[in-house]
Amino acid sequence: MNFKSNFENEIISLYQIKEEHFEELYSIASNPIIWEQHPENDRWKKEKFSIFLKNGYENKFGFLLIFHKDKKKIIGSTRFYSYDKIDKAIRIGFTFILPEYWGTSINFQIKKMMLDYAFKYLDKVYFDIGVNNFRSRKAVEKLGASLFENNKVGNVVYVLKKIKFINQMSNP
């Protein structure tokens, strides 16, 4: 299992971010609307985004660039993190995409590629989401994830079990 793999479908490519992607990613992330429901809602500031990217580069499970193949442009990033060998689980998150793709199938396609890969090896995937990030909460619920830990501030945690995901995808 190599979470630093690249993934693609007909529309989206996910591949490992390099430091030279900083400016193009920041041009997307500098939009405050992207972060308005996020606990760290000032991540649009260059110094805050730099920390986000630094942590992504240091993540040993990969830091994925989201590339729209038809448009030939970078539209965001995502990552795997916090692998738990005992729980047979990993986390997916830190995802952001251009607002023009919100409400489309793009986020679903990104997560599906990542989940298809993770569930070849693992039983569960967790999602840490800001308690007030209703867009992301709704998106993971559409995948079949359910609320696992409900904090009143900061993040909530959703879990998606392999069997539920397989059933969800076979009975849309």
Steps between C-alpha positions, in 0.01 A plus 500: 500500500648828387291805579746715310354355181346703221137449398290597203170456327366649177474852645733533801865416569634488854876513524761592758545871562842652451630823646478670161119470520486749789406813305232334293348333807517822695321684218207265572533492879524878531123519450353550852171335396675162486585519871191677642355182660838368608625523863815667366307748289797727434690235304457724196786715640831411339682435829222266620481321166878457503467307827221287348725417204806433716298250704377343177852455363603335829202261497641153441176374341503742212375840404291495185451770242157498336533560127201541267608327179246661263567852631875429529521672836564441867177532699608411856665243726425214738688238702505173685631521859507330841522135399398272788631146454304360796166654396575422132408859418629821348368855483419700189472873513655845482316519168428828331381567147408805299149620591389467137515121554295499819169321452635307201616139491868597530538453878316167476735385222808601703381320812387194307844449347662536841245275672522232231874485563480514881239226516724260309705483821301647787163466675424862591563858391453794734432861407581788738272790411445840656185490710351787293624377163158393382606462134764239588278326752226460241751377240635217720148405605418454129789250487336304782715627788333541838576722795748324728604772743305821554706778652319826562800709388786429263449181301249221479608157379316289246573135428436305184529124522602296198184289492275806512696671222484191279124471560451875440688486168315190380158647592522875422 
